[in-house]
Amino acid sequence: MPARAEIVVDLAAIRHNVRLLREVVGPGVAMMTVVKADGYGHGMVPVARAARDAGAEWLGVATVDEALALRAAGDTGRVLCWLTVPGEDYAAAAAADLDVTAYSTTELDEMVAAGVARVQLKVDTGLSRGGAARADWEDLFAHARGLELDGRARITGVWSHFAASDDPDHPANAAQEAAFAEALALAASAGLDPEVRHLANSAAAILRPGSRHDLVRCGIATYGLDPAPGVPHHLDLRPAMTVRADLALAKRIPAGAGVSYGHTWVAPQDTTVGVVPAGYGDGVPRAAGNRAEVWAGGARRAVRGRVCMDQLVIDLGDDTLRPGDDVVLFGPGTAGEPTAQEWAEALDTINYEIVTRVGGRLARRHVDGGTA
């Protein structure tokens, strides 16, 4: 059965972006491709394979479950996960030969007791989210070194995460770099010599060369989306995702007709509307009503009225479209269609949210070169 609505992912674009980012960071800096949240909505396993093909030495995920799924799919390379809770199945992580992140001595002990051999330590340098607080750094490093000396663990990394690298002028960036340098010095003083030290995400990897250290973690840029919209960087990133559907219905409505729930849009004159079989049940933001555009019949068409659970309505004006005609919600923008970034701006959000939330009943199809 053909898909009435689908996500089309171009794996050639993924490979292009990974290779491009590797060129930007230069030799001596390893690449971690972040594939959490099902590859930012692009499909974790196919994206991971494409990234490995393009030279990514590491894959990054949030949860142990995501890392185990990569192993089940045949990935044998280095994988780091960083979001765990008490009682996590660390034995499975150990058996899968994963690198797991600890934020505290308690967490570190739980991992090692379950047989995890490779642990990375995350320090909070100013995001005030995951990672050890400054007051706990010395104890964490000393405890970790003791475990190394006992032969119970190997500390393979020390790392942190930026709060505002998409805003190059934000004072938090320099403050976090200084804090991370302090953390690395303290780790060295404790006797730790990690394999990798890493701070830079996509935006920092591109815009802050001094933050690259041994490894960069590239997530959103891998998928061809700008990690710092509005900041010049001249990179030829290629969006990999296109969301498209077959038009379900086109019909004329008279002036004064209200469209969709609540009649938040009323036709000012006679017009043709089209019904697109995708809605908030498929991850299309409900807020797109009366704000976003799609591409259909060779032109941009406004979304009219509220987005429904299963469908949305677009304004076709006086043009004639037929059921089955192609509708692109967003894509690379090369044919004139809206991009995920444009949807993000229309909805006052970020491109990350646009691509990671789509799914639901949408089929996902991977292609290799070319988009829908």
C-alpha positions as CSV (number, residue, x, y, z in Angstrom):
1,M,0.0,0.0,0.0
2,P,1.4,3.4,-0.8
3,A,1.9,5.8,2.1
4,R,-0.8,8.5,2.4
5,A,1.7,10.6,4.4
6,E,5.4,9.9,5.0
7,I,8.8,11.0,6.1
8,V,11.4,10.7,3.5
9,V,15.0,10.7,4.7
10,D,17.9,11.1,2.3
11,L,20.9,9.1,3.7
12,A,23.2,10.7,1.1
13,A,22.6,14.0,2.8
14,I,23.5,12.5,6.2
15,R,26.8,11.2,4.9
16,H,27.5,14.6,3.2
17,N,26.9,16.4,6.4
18,V,29.0,14.1,8.5
19,R,31.9,14.4,6.1
20,L,31.5,18.2,5.9
21,L,31.6,18.5,9.7
22,R,34.7,16.3,9.9
23,E,36.4,18.6,7.4
24,V,35.4,21.6,9.5
25,V,36.8,20.3,12.8
26,G,39.9,19.1,11.1
27,P,42.3,16.2,11.8
28,G,42.9,15.0,15.4
29,V,39.3,15.7,16.4
30,A,37.0,12.6,16.6
31,M,33.4,12.9,15.4
32,M,30.5,11.7,17.5
33,T,27.2,11.6,15.6
34,V,24.3,12.0,18.0
35,V,21.4,9.7,17.0
36,K,19.2,9.9,20.1
37,A,15.4,10.4,19.8
38,D,15.3,8.0,16.9
39,G,17.9,9.9,15.0
40,Y,16.1,13.2,15.6
41,G,13.1,11.7,13.9
42,H,15.1,10.5,10.9
43,G,15.5,6.8,12.0
44,M,18.3,5.9,14.4
45,V,19.7,2.8,12.8
46,P,19.8,3.9,9.1
47,V,21.3,7.3,10.2
48,A,23.9,5.5,12.4
49,R,25.0,3.4,9.5
50,A,25.2,6.4,7.2
51,A,27.3,8.2,9.8
52,R,29.6,5.3,10.3
53,D,30.0,5.1,6.5
54,A,31.0,8.8,6.6
55,G,33.7,8.2,9.2
56,A,32.0,8.9,12.6
57,E,34.1,7.2,15.2
58,W,31.5,7.5,17.9
59,L,27.7,7.5,18.2
60,G,25.9,9.3,21.0
61,V,22.5,8.5,22.5
62,A,20.6,9.6,25.6
63,T,19.5,6.2,27.0
64,V,20.9,2.7,27.5
65,D,17.8,1.4,25.6
66,E,18.8,3.4,22.5
67,A,22.4,2.2,22.7
68,L,21.2,-1.5,23.0
69,A,19.1,-1.0,19.9
70,L,22.2,0.1,18.0
71,R,24.0,-3.0,19.2
72,A,21.0,-5.2,18.2
73,A,21.1,-3.7,14.8
74,G,24.7,-4.7,14.4
75,D,26.7,-1.7,15.4
76,T,30.0,-2.6,17.0
77,G,31.7,0.7,17.3
78,R,32.0,3.1,20.2
79,V,28.7,4.3,21.6
80,L,28.2,6.7,24.5
81,C,25.0,7.1,26.5
82,W,24.4,9.8,29.1
83,L,21.0,9.7,30.7
84,T,20.3,7.1,33.3
85,V,18.3,6.7,36.5
86,P,18.8,4.6,39.7
87,G,18.1,0.9,39.0
88,E,19.2,1.2,35.3
89,D,20.1,-2.1,33.6
90,Y,23.8,-1.5,33.7
91,A,24.5,-5.2,33.4
92,A,23.0,-5.0,29.9
93,A,25.1,-1.9,29.2
94,A,28.2,-3.8,30.3
95,A,27.4,-6.8,28.2
96,A,26.9,-4.6,25.2
97,D,30.4,-2.9,25.7
98,L,29.0,0.6,26.0
99,D,30.6,3.8,27.3
100,V,28.2,5.1,30.0
101,T,28.2,8.5,31.6
102,A,28.2,9.1,35.4
103,Y,27.3,12.3,37.1
104,S,28.1,11.3,40.7
105,T,30.1,8.8,42.8
106,T,26.8,7.0,43.6
107,E,26.0,6.5,40.0
108,L,29.6,5.6,39.2
109,D,29.6,2.9,41.9
110,E,26.3,1.5,40.6
111,M,27.7,1.2,37.1
112,V,31.0,-0.4,38.2
113,A,29.2,-2.9,40.5
114,A,27.2,-4.1,37.4
115,G,30.3,-4.6,35.4
116,V,30.5,-1.5,33.3
117,A,34.1,-1.2,32.3
118,R,34.2,2.1,30.4
119,V,32.7,5.2,32.1
120,Q,32.8,8.9,31.2
121,L,32.3,11.7,33.7
122,K,30.1,14.6,33.0
123,V,30.6,17.9,34.8
124,D,28.1,20.8,34.9
125,T,29.9,23.9,33.7
126,G,26.9,26.2,33.6
127,L,23.9,24.5,32.0
128,S,22.6,23.5,35.4
129,R,21.2,20.3,34.0
130,G,23.0,16.9,34.0
131,G,26.5,16.6,35.3
132,A,28.4,16.9,38.6
133,A,28.2,20.3,40.4
134,R,31.4,22.2,40.9
135,A,31.5,21.3,44.6
136,D,31.6,17.6,43.7
137,W,34.3,17.6,41.0
138,E,37.3,16.8,43.2
139,D,35.5,13.9,45.0
140,L,34.2,12.5,41.7
141,F,37.6,12.6,40.0
142,A,39.4,11.1,43.1
143,H,36.8,8.3,43.4
144,A,37.0,7.5,39.7
145,R,40.8,7.4,39.8
146,G,40.6,5.0,42.8
147,L,38.4,2.7,40.7
148,E,40.9,2.8,37.9
149,L,43.8,1.9,40.3
150,D,41.8,-1.0,41.5
151,G,41.3,-2.2,38.0
152,R,37.5,-1.9,38.2
153,A,36.9,0.7,35.6
154,R,38.5,2.8,32.9
155,I,37.5,6.5,32.7
156,T,37.3,7.1,29.0
157,G,36.1,10.6,28.9
158,V,35.4,13.9,30.8
159,W,32.8,16.1,29.2
160,S,30.3,18.9,29.5
161,H,27.6,20.7,27.5
162,F,27.1,24.3,26.3
163,A,24.0,26.3,27.3
164,A,24.2,28.9,24.5
165,S,26.6,28.0,21.8
166,D,24.1,29.0,19.2
167,D,24.6,32.6,20.4
168,P,28.3,33.3,19.9
169,D,28.2,36.5,21.9
170,H,26.6,35.0,25.0
171,P,28.9,35.4,28.0
172,A,28.0,31.8,29.1
173,N,30.2,30.4,26.4
174,A,33.5,31.8,27.6
175,A,32.6,31.1,31.2
176,Q,31.8,27.5,30.4
177,E,35.0,27.0,28.4
178,A,37.0,28.3,31.4
179,A,35.1,26.1,33.8
180,F,35.7,23.1,31.6
181,A,39.4,23.9,31.5
182,E,39.4,23.9,35.3
183,A,37.6,20.6,35.4
184,L,40.2,19.0,33.0
185,A,43.0,20.3,35.2
186,L,41.4,18.9,38.3
187,A,40.9,15.5,36.6
188,A,44.5,15.5,35.5
189,S,45.6,16.4,39.1
190,A,43.6,13.4,40.3
191,G,45.6,11.2,37.9
192,L,42.9,10.8,35.2
193,D,44.0,10.6,31.6
194,P,40.8,10.2,29.6
195,E,40.7,9.1,26.1
196,V,38.5,12.0,25.0
197,R,37.6,15.4,26.4
198,H,34.6,16.9,24.8
199,L,32.5,20.0,25.2
200,A,31.4,21.1,21.7
201,N,28.0,20.4,20.2
202,S,27.0,21.2,16.6
203,A,27.0,25.0,17.0
204,A,30.3,25.0,19.0
205,A,32.0,22.6,16.6
206,I,31.3,25.1,13.8
207,L,31.7,28.4,15.6
208,R,34.0,27.9,18.5
209,P,37.2,26.1,17.4
210,G,38.8,26.4,20.8
211,S,36.1,24.2,22.3
212,R,36.7,21.2,20.0
213,H,39.2,19.4,22.2
214,D,39.5,15.6,21.3
215,L,35.9,15.1,20.1
216,V,32.8,17.0,19.0
217,R,29.2,15.8,19.4
218,C,27.2,16.8,16.3
219,G,23.5,16.3,16.4
220,I,21.3,18.7,14.6
221,A,23.9,19.7,12.0
222,T,24.2,16.0,11.0
223,Y,20.6,16.2,9.8
224,G,21.4,19.3,7.7
225,L,19.7,21.8,10.0
226,D,21.3,25.0,11.1
227,P,22.4,24.8,14.7
228,A,22.7,28.6,15.0
229,P,20.1,30.2,12.7
230,G,21.1,33.7,11.7
231,V,24.8,33.3,12.5
232,P,26.9,33.2,9.3
233,H,29.0,30.1,8.8
234,H,28.8,29.3,5.1
235,L,28.5,25.6,5.5
236,D,26.7,23.6,2.8
237,L,24.5,21.6,5.2
238,R,21.9,19.6,3.4
239,P,18.5,18.9,5.2
240,A,17.8,15.2,5.1
241,M,14.1,15.1,5.9
242,T,11.1,15.7,3.7
243,V,7.6,15.3,5.1
244,R,5.0,14.8,2.4
245,A,1.5,13.5,1.8
246,D,-1.0,12.7,-1.0
247,L,-3.8,15.3,-1.2
248,A,-7.0,13.6,0.1
249,L,-9.6,16.0,-1.2
250,A,-9.9,19.4,-3.0
251,K,-13.2,21.3,-3.0
252,R,-14.6,24.8,-3.5
253,I,-16.0,26.7,-0.6
254,P,-17.9,30.0,-0.7
255,A,-16.9,33.3,0.8
256,G,-17.7,33.3,4.5
257,A,-17.2,29.6,5.0
258,G,-15.4,28.7,8.2
259,V,-12.6,26.2,8.0
260,S,-11.8,23.5,10.6
261,Y,-12.6,23.5,14.3
262,G,-13.6,26.8,15.9
263,H,-13.7,28.5,12.5
264,T,-10.4,30.3,13.3
265,W,-10.2,31.1,9.6
266,V,-13.1,32.2,7.4
267,A,-12.7,32.4,3.7
268,P,-12.7,36.1,2.6
269,Q,-13.8,35.0,-0.9
270,D,-14.6,31.9,-2.8
271,T,-11.6,29.6,-2.8
272,T,-10.6,26.0,-3.1
273,V,-9.3,24.1,-0.1
274,G,-7.4,20.9,0.1
275,V,-7.4,18.3,2.8
276,V,-4.0,16.8,3.7
277,P,-4.0,13.5,5.7
278,A,-1.6,14.4,8.5
279,G,-2.3,16.1,11.8
280,Y,-1.2,16.5,15.4
281,G,-1.7,12.7,15.9
282,D,1.2,12.4,13.5
283,G,3.3,15.0,15.2
284,V,2.3,18.0,13.0
285,P,2.2,20.9,15.5
286,R,-1.4,22.1,16.2
287,A,0.0,25.6,16.3
288,A,0.8,25.4,12.6
289,G,-2.8,26.4,11.9
290,N,-3.0,29.8,10.1
291,R,0.8,30.1,10.5
292,A,2.7,27.6,8.4
293,E,2.8,26.9,4.7
294,V,3.2,23.8,2.6
295,W,4.1,23.2,-1.0
296,A,1.5,21.9,-3.5
297,G,0.9,22.3,-7.2
298,G,4.2,24.2,-7.7
299,A,3.4,26.9,-5.1
300,R,3.3,27.6,-1.4
301,R,-0.1,27.2,0.2
302,A,-1.1,28.5,3.6
303,V,-2.4,26.1,6.3
304,R,-6.0,27.4,7.1
305,G,-7.8,26.8,10.3
306,R,-6.8,24.6,13.1
307,V,-4.7,21.5,12.5
308,C,-6.8,18.4,13.4
309,M,-5.7,15.1,14.9
310,D,-5.6,13.4,11.5
311,Q,-5.6,16.1,8.9
312,L,-5.1,19.7,8.0
313,V,-6.5,22.1,5.5
314,I,-4.7,24.2,2.9
315,D,-5.8,27.1,0.8
316,L,-5.4,26.4,-3.0
317,G,-7.0,29.6,-4.2
318,D,-8.3,29.2,-7.7
319,D,-5.8,26.5,-8.7
320,T,-7.0,23.0,-9.6
321,L,-5.4,20.2,-7.7
322,R,-6.7,16.6,-7.5
323,P,-6.7,13.9,-4.9
324,G,-3.4,12.1,-4.9
325,D,-1.4,15.2,-5.9
326,D,1.8,15.7,-3.9
327,V,1.9,18.0,-0.9
328,V,5.2,18.7,0.9
329,L,4.9,20.1,4.4
330,F,8.6,20.8,4.6
331,G,11.8,19.7,3.0
332,P,15.3,20.9,1.9
333,G,13.8,24.0,0.3
334,T,15.6,23.3,-3.0
335,A,12.3,23.2,-5.0
336,G,10.7,26.1,-3.2
337,E,9.1,24.2,-0.5
338,P,9.2,25.4,3.1
339,T,12.0,24.1,5.3
340,A,11.9,22.8,8.9
341,Q,13.6,26.1,9.9
342,E,10.8,28.1,8.3
343,W,8.2,26.0,10.2
344,A,10.2,26.6,13.4
345,E,10.2,30.3,12.9
346,A,6.5,30.4,12.0
347,L,5.7,28.4,15.2
348,D,8.1,30.3,17.5
349,T,10.2,27.1,18.2
350,I,13.4,25.5,17.0
351,N,14.1,23.2,14.1
352,Y,15.0,20.4,16.5
353,E,11.4,20.2,17.7
354,I,9.9,20.2,14.2
355,V,11.9,17.2,13.0
356,T,11.9,15.1,16.2
357,R,8.1,15.4,16.9
358,V,6.9,14.2,13.5
359,G,6.0,10.5,13.3
360,G,2.9,8.9,14.6
361,R,1.2,7.1,11.7
362,L,3.6,8.6,9.2
363,A,5.6,6.0,7.3
364,R,9.3,6.6,7.1
365,R,11.2,5.8,3.9
366,H,14.9,6.1,3.4
367,V,16.4,7.0,0.1
368,D,20.0,7.4,-1.0
369,G,20.4,10.6,-3.0
370,G,17.4,12.7,-3.8
371,T,14.2,13.6,-1.9
372,A,10.5,13.1,-2.4
